[in-house]
Amino acid sequence: MSTKTFDIAVLPGDGVGPEVVAEGVKVLRAIEHRLHGVEFALDWHSVGAGEFLLSGDPLPASAFAACGRADAVLLGAMGLPDVRWPSGVEMAPQLDLRERLDLFCGLRPVRLYHPNDTPLREAVAGAIDIMLVRENTEGLFSSRQERHAPDATLVDDRLRVTRAGSERLFHAAFREAAQRRRLVTLVDKANVLPSMAFFRRVFDEVAAQYPDVRTERVYVDAVTLYLVRRPHTFDVLVTENMFGDILSDLLAGLVGGMGMAPSADIGANAAVFQPSHGSAPDIAGRGLANPLATILSVAMMVRWLGHPETVRAANMIDAAVEAVMSDPTRRTADMGGRLRCDEMGDLVCAKLELVSDKALPVVARAS
């Protein structure tokens, strides 16, 4: 049997990024030996604020070229609060990757594994299972590269919505819903902003092509209330770039925090997988970071690769994380526990050895 090798560009990044990526790679290597005819070749690159301090470029050309060649990219966290451009904004090579590789579809899944992990009353494990689909290349982020004079008395940002960008986003959201519970909720501000009224009009046109998927439309301010009051009623949320940026943190807070929030940024020809949390330099090097968001991002990555064996690997990783999280005493510091970052990674690897993949469905999520 011939072996399929998947090339993975690995960008550990800043702060806790290298620590959580190390655990993600540990899990990837632990699952690799259970696969048939599949292996992973890892290509490591330095990217981020730390790299800027070394070379003057937070995203070196060699690293970007490697991301373009790779089958997928695994990213840790980028940016440091004290390392900024002259405009005052932080360096964000992860945003550069989204825009330059046209990774228009941001997937932000959250799931509640145990009732002890949510601040909500009467939440049931499994009842919170939401996929946020975020537009990544337009919206209110579209003018972030514009420069303004230091003595400017007015600075504004532009909320950009295009038909082409919206259509491809909505198709991705409906494909996700078709593999889940068949409900898509559009989150917008169509009662106030003309750009959002247009966004909704395009959504309605695309929705007509998916008669088997239910739809609803909710203003962004209202959805923040409903997510706290009745999160179990949502399946797939689809929204603009900035709204998605904000809502993804709210969603993470419902299920235990940013350490439980994986993500994928997907385009037609490339994809980047990373935890949704930041670099957290205040705890870097202390073993306090939660690696589960990265480990779950690895599961998303191998599922996206689409090979039957990598899909099987994703199912096994998901099952191992679920087994670990079923015991509320096994938590890292961010969730009130005492496990170190590497200890959590070891636990997931140990559960991988016990997971029977024969009972797991070999079904790939649409992306």
C-alpha positions as CSV (number, residue, x, y, z in Angstrom):
1,M,0.0,0.0,0.0
2,S,1.3,3.4,-0.9
3,T,1.7,6.0,1.8
4,K,0.0,9.4,1.5
5,T,2.1,12.2,3.1
6,F,0.4,15.4,4.2
7,D,2.7,18.4,4.5
8,I,1.8,20.6,7.5
9,A,3.3,24.0,8.0
10,V,3.7,24.6,11.7
11,L,3.8,28.2,13.1
12,P,4.1,28.1,16.9
13,G,4.1,31.9,17.2
14,D,4.3,33.9,20.4
15,G,3.5,33.6,24.1
16,V,1.9,30.3,24.9
17,G,1.7,29.4,21.2
18,P,4.7,27.1,21.3
19,E,3.4,25.3,24.4
20,V,0.0,24.5,23.0
21,V,1.3,23.6,19.6
22,A,3.7,21.1,21.2
23,E,0.7,19.3,22.7
24,G,-1.3,19.5,19.4
25,V,1.7,17.9,17.6
26,K,2.0,15.3,20.4
27,V,-1.6,14.2,19.8
28,L,-1.0,14.2,16.0
29,R,2.0,11.9,16.4
30,A,0.1,9.7,18.8
31,I,-2.7,9.2,16.3
32,E,-0.4,8.8,13.3
33,H,0.7,5.3,14.2
34,R,-3.0,4.1,14.2
35,L,-3.6,5.2,10.6
36,H,-3.1,3.1,7.5
37,G,-1.1,4.6,4.6
38,V,-1.0,8.1,6.0
39,E,1.7,10.2,7.6
40,F,2.4,13.8,8.4
41,A,5.5,15.8,7.5
42,L,5.9,18.9,9.6
43,D,7.6,22.1,8.4
44,W,8.3,24.5,11.3
45,H,8.5,28.3,10.8
46,S,9.0,31.3,13.1
47,V,6.2,33.8,12.6
48,G,4.8,36.6,14.9
49,A,5.9,39.5,17.1
50,G,8.9,37.6,18.3
51,E,10.1,37.0,14.8
52,F,9.6,40.7,14.1
53,L,11.9,41.5,16.9
54,L,14.5,39.2,15.5
55,S,14.3,39.9,11.7
56,G,12.0,42.9,11.3
57,D,9.3,40.9,9.6
58,P,6.5,39.2,11.5
59,L,5.6,37.0,8.4
60,P,8.8,36.2,6.5
61,A,8.4,35.4,2.8
62,S,9.8,31.9,3.4
63,A,7.1,31.2,6.0
64,F,4.3,32.5,3.8
65,A,5.5,30.5,0.8
66,A,5.6,27.4,3.0
67,C,2.0,28.1,4.1
68,G,1.0,28.3,0.4
69,R,2.7,25.0,-0.4
70,A,1.4,23.1,2.5
71,D,-1.7,20.8,2.6
72,A,-2.6,22.7,5.8
73,V,-1.2,25.1,8.4
74,L,-1.2,24.6,12.2
75,L,-0.8,27.9,14.0
76,G,-0.3,28.6,17.7
77,A,-0.9,32.3,18.7
78,M,0.5,35.5,17.4
79,G,1.1,39.0,18.7
80,L,2.5,40.6,21.9
81,P,0.8,43.6,23.5
82,D,4.0,45.7,23.6
83,V,5.1,45.0,20.0
84,R,3.0,47.3,17.7
85,W,3.2,49.1,14.4
86,P,3.7,52.9,14.4
87,S,-0.1,53.2,14.0
88,G,-0.6,51.7,17.4
89,V,-2.2,48.5,16.4
90,E,-0.7,45.1,17.3
91,M,1.0,42.9,14.7
92,A,-1.4,40.3,13.4
93,P,0.2,38.0,10.9
94,Q,-2.7,35.6,11.3
95,L,-4.9,38.2,9.7
96,D,-2.4,38.7,6.9
97,L,-2.6,35.0,6.3
98,R,-6.4,35.0,6.0
99,E,-6.3,37.9,3.6
100,R,-3.4,36.9,1.4
101,L,-4.5,33.2,1.2
102,D,-8.2,34.3,0.8
103,L,-9.3,32.2,3.8
104,F,-12.8,33.6,3.7
105,C,-14.6,31.0,5.9
106,G,-13.8,31.1,9.6
107,L,-15.2,28.1,11.5
108,R,-15.5,28.5,15.3
109,P,-17.2,25.5,16.9
110,V,-18.0,25.3,20.6
111,R,-19.3,22.4,22.6
112,L,-20.1,22.0,26.3
113,Y,-18.6,18.7,27.5
114,H,-19.7,19.0,31.2
115,P,-22.2,21.1,33.0
116,N,-19.5,22.2,35.5
117,D,-17.7,24.1,32.7
118,T,-20.4,26.7,32.0
119,P,-21.4,29.8,34.0
120,L,-25.0,29.2,32.9
121,R,-27.5,27.6,35.2
122,E,-29.1,24.3,34.2
123,A,-27.0,23.8,31.1
124,V,-26.7,20.2,30.0
125,A,-23.6,18.7,28.5
126,G,-24.0,18.4,24.8
127,A,-26.9,20.8,24.7
128,I,-24.5,23.7,23.7
129,D,-23.1,22.6,20.3
130,I,-22.7,25.6,18.0
131,M,-20.8,26.3,14.8
132,L,-20.1,30.0,14.2
133,V,-19.2,30.7,10.5
134,R,-17.4,34.0,10.3
135,E,-16.6,36.0,7.2
136,N,-12.8,36.5,7.3
137,T,-11.8,38.8,4.5
138,E,-14.3,41.7,4.3
139,G,-16.6,43.4,6.9
140,L,-15.3,45.9,9.3
141,F,-11.7,44.6,9.1
142,S,-11.5,45.5,5.4
143,S,-9.8,48.9,5.9
144,R,-7.4,47.8,8.7
145,Q,-4.3,48.4,6.5
146,E,-5.1,52.0,5.7
147,R,-2.7,54.5,7.2
148,H,-3.6,57.8,8.9
149,A,-1.5,60.8,9.8
150,P,-0.4,61.0,13.4
151,D,-2.1,64.3,13.8
152,A,-5.4,63.2,12.1
153,T,-8.5,64.5,13.7
154,L,-10.7,61.9,12.2
155,V,-10.1,58.2,11.6
156,D,-12.9,55.9,10.3
157,D,-13.2,52.3,9.3
158,R,-15.2,50.8,6.4
159,L,-17.6,47.9,6.7
160,R,-17.3,46.2,3.3
161,V,-19.8,43.6,2.1
162,T,-19.7,42.2,-1.4
163,R,-22.1,39.8,-3.2
164,A,-19.3,37.4,-4.1
165,G,-17.9,37.3,-0.6
166,S,-21.3,36.9,1.0
167,E,-22.5,34.2,-1.4
168,R,-19.5,31.9,-0.8
169,L,-19.7,32.5,3.0
170,F,-23.4,31.5,3.0
171,H,-22.9,28.4,0.9
172,A,-20.2,27.3,3.4
173,A,-22.7,27.9,6.3
174,F,-25.4,25.9,4.7
175,R,-23.0,23.0,3.9
176,E,-22.0,22.9,7.5
177,A,-25.7,22.9,8.6
178,A,-26.5,20.0,6.2
179,Q,-24.0,17.9,8.2
180,R,-25.4,19.0,11.6
181,R,-29.0,19.9,12.7
182,R,-30.0,21.8,9.6
183,L,-30.5,25.2,11.1
184,V,-28.7,28.4,10.0
185,T,-29.1,31.6,11.9
186,L,-28.0,34.8,10.1
187,V,-26.6,37.4,12.6
188,D,-26.6,41.0,11.2
189,K,-27.7,44.6,11.9
190,A,-30.0,44.9,9.0
191,N,-32.4,47.3,10.8
192,V,-29.7,50.0,10.9
193,L,-26.9,49.4,8.4
194,P,-27.4,49.4,4.7
195,S,-24.5,47.0,4.3
196,M,-26.2,44.6,6.6
197,A,-29.5,44.9,4.8
198,F,-27.6,43.9,1.6
199,F,-25.9,41.1,3.5
200,R,-29.4,39.8,4.5
201,R,-30.7,40.1,1.0
202,V,-27.9,37.9,-0.4
203,F,-28.5,35.4,2.5
204,D,-32.2,35.1,1.5
205,E,-31.2,34.4,-2.1
206,V,-28.7,31.7,-1.1
207,A,-31.1,30.2,1.5
208,A,-33.6,29.5,-1.3
209,Q,-31.2,27.0,-2.7
210,Y,-31.3,24.9,0.5
211,P,-34.9,24.1,1.1
212,D,-34.1,21.3,3.5
213,V,-32.3,23.7,5.9
214,R,-34.3,25.9,8.3
215,T,-33.3,29.5,8.6
216,E,-33.7,32.4,11.0
217,R,-32.5,36.0,11.1
218,V,-31.5,37.7,14.4
219,Y,-29.9,41.1,15.0
220,V,-26.5,40.9,16.6
221,D,-27.5,42.6,19.8
222,A,-30.4,40.3,20.3
223,V,-28.3,37.2,19.6
224,T,-26.0,38.0,22.5
225,L,-29.0,37.9,24.8
226,Y,-30.4,34.7,23.3
227,L,-27.0,32.9,23.5
228,V,-26.9,33.5,27.2
229,R,-30.6,32.6,27.7
230,R,-31.1,29.7,25.3
231,P,-27.9,28.7,23.6
232,H,-29.2,25.1,23.0
233,T,-31.6,26.5,20.3
234,F,-28.8,27.4,17.9
235,D,-26.9,25.2,15.4
236,V,-25.0,27.2,12.8
237,L,-24.5,31.0,13.2
238,V,-23.2,33.0,10.2
239,T,-22.1,36.6,10.4
240,E,-19.8,39.4,9.4
241,N,-16.1,39.6,10.3
242,M,-16.3,41.9,13.4
243,F,-19.5,40.4,14.7
244,G,-18.0,37.0,14.4
245,D,-14.8,38.1,16.2
246,I,-16.9,39.3,19.2
247,L,-19.4,36.4,19.3
248,S,-16.7,33.7,19.1
249,D,-15.4,34.9,22.5
250,L,-18.9,34.9,24.0
251,L,-19.5,31.4,22.7
252,A,-16.2,30.2,24.2
253,G,-17.2,31.7,27.6
254,L,-20.3,29.5,27.5
255,V,-18.3,26.3,27.4
256,G,-15.3,26.9,29.6
257,G,-13.3,29.7,28.1
258,M,-10.9,30.4,25.2
259,G,-8.9,27.3,26.0
260,M,-11.9,25.3,24.7
261,A,-12.3,27.2,21.4
262,P,-10.7,25.7,18.3
263,S,-10.9,27.3,14.9
264,A,-10.3,26.9,11.2
265,D,-9.8,29.6,8.5
266,I,-10.6,28.0,5.2
267,G,-10.3,29.1,1.6
268,A,-10.6,27.4,-1.8
269,N,-6.9,26.4,-1.8
270,A,-5.6,26.7,1.7
271,A,-6.6,26.4,5.3
272,V,-5.1,27.5,8.7
273,F,-6.1,25.8,12.0
274,Q,-5.5,27.4,15.4
275,P,-6.9,27.9,18.9
276,S,-9.1,31.0,19.1
277,H,-7.2,32.4,22.1
278,G,-4.4,34.9,22.0
279,S,-0.7,34.6,23.0
280,A,-1.3,35.2,26.7
281,P,2.3,36.3,27.4
282,D,1.5,36.7,31.2
283,I,1.4,32.9,31.5
284,A,3.8,31.9,28.8
285,G,6.5,29.4,29.8
286,R,4.7,28.4,33.0
287,G,2.8,25.4,31.8
288,L,-0.6,26.9,32.6
289,A,-2.1,27.2,29.1
290,N,-5.0,24.9,28.1
291,P,-4.0,22.9,25.0
292,L,-7.4,21.6,24.2
293,A,-8.4,24.3,21.8
294,T,-5.2,23.5,19.8
295,I,-5.8,19.7,20.0
296,L,-9.4,20.2,18.8
297,S,-8.0,22.4,16.0
298,V,-5.8,19.5,15.0
299,A,-8.9,17.3,14.8
300,M,-10.5,19.9,12.5
301,M,-7.4,20.0,10.4
302,V,-7.1,16.3,9.8
303,R,-10.8,16.1,9.1
304,W,-10.5,18.9,6.6
305,L,-7.7,17.0,4.8
306,G,-10.5,14.7,3.7
307,H,-8.7,11.3,3.5
308,P,-10.7,8.5,5.0
309,E,-7.9,7.8,7.5
310,T,-7.5,11.4,8.5
311,V,-11.3,11.7,9.0
312,R,-11.0,8.6,11.2
313,A,-8.2,10.3,13.1
314,A,-10.4,13.4,13.7
315,N,-13.2,11.2,15.1
316,M,-10.8,9.5,17.4
317,I,-9.3,12.8,18.7
318,D,-12.7,14.2,19.3
319,A,-13.7,11.0,21.2
320,A,-10.5,11.2,23.3
321,V,-11.1,14.8,24.3
322,E,-14.7,13.9,25.2
323,A,-13.5,11.1,27.4
324,V,-11.0,13.3,29.2
325,M,-13.6,16.1,29.7
326,S,-16.2,13.7,31.1
327,D,-14.3,13.8,34.4
328,P,-14.7,17.3,35.8
329,T,-11.6,16.9,38.0
330,R,-9.3,16.9,35.0
331,R,-9.0,20.5,34.1
332,T,-6.2,23.1,33.5
333,A,-5.9,26.2,35.6
334,D,-8.1,28.4,33.3
335,M,-11.0,26.1,34.1
336,G,-10.3,25.8,37.9
337,G,-8.1,22.7,37.8
338,R,-4.5,21.9,38.5
339,L,-3.4,20.0,35.3
340,R,-0.4,21.4,33.5
341,C,-0.5,22.0,29.7
342,D,1.6,18.9,29.0
343,E,-0.3,16.8,31.4
344,M,-3.6,17.5,29.6
345,G,-1.9,16.6,26.3
346,D,-0.7,13.3,27.9
347,L,-4.2,12.6,29.1
348,V,-5.7,13.0,25.6
349,C,-2.9,10.7,24.2
350,A,-3.7,8.1,26.8
351,K,-7.4,8.2,25.9
352,L,-6.5,7.8,22.2
353,E,-5.1,4.4,23.0
354,L,-8.4,3.4,24.5
355,V,-10.7,4.8,21.8
356,S,-12.2,2.2,19.5
357,D,-12.6,3.7,16.1
358,K,-14.9,0.9,15.0
359,A,-17.9,2.6,16.7
360,L,-17.1,6.0,15.2
361,P,-18.7,7.2,12.0
362,V,-16.3,8.0,9.2
363,V,-18.1,11.2,8.1
364,A,-16.3,14.4,7.1
365,R,-17.9,17.7,8.0
366,A,-18.5,20.0,5.0
367,S,-16.2,23.0,4.9
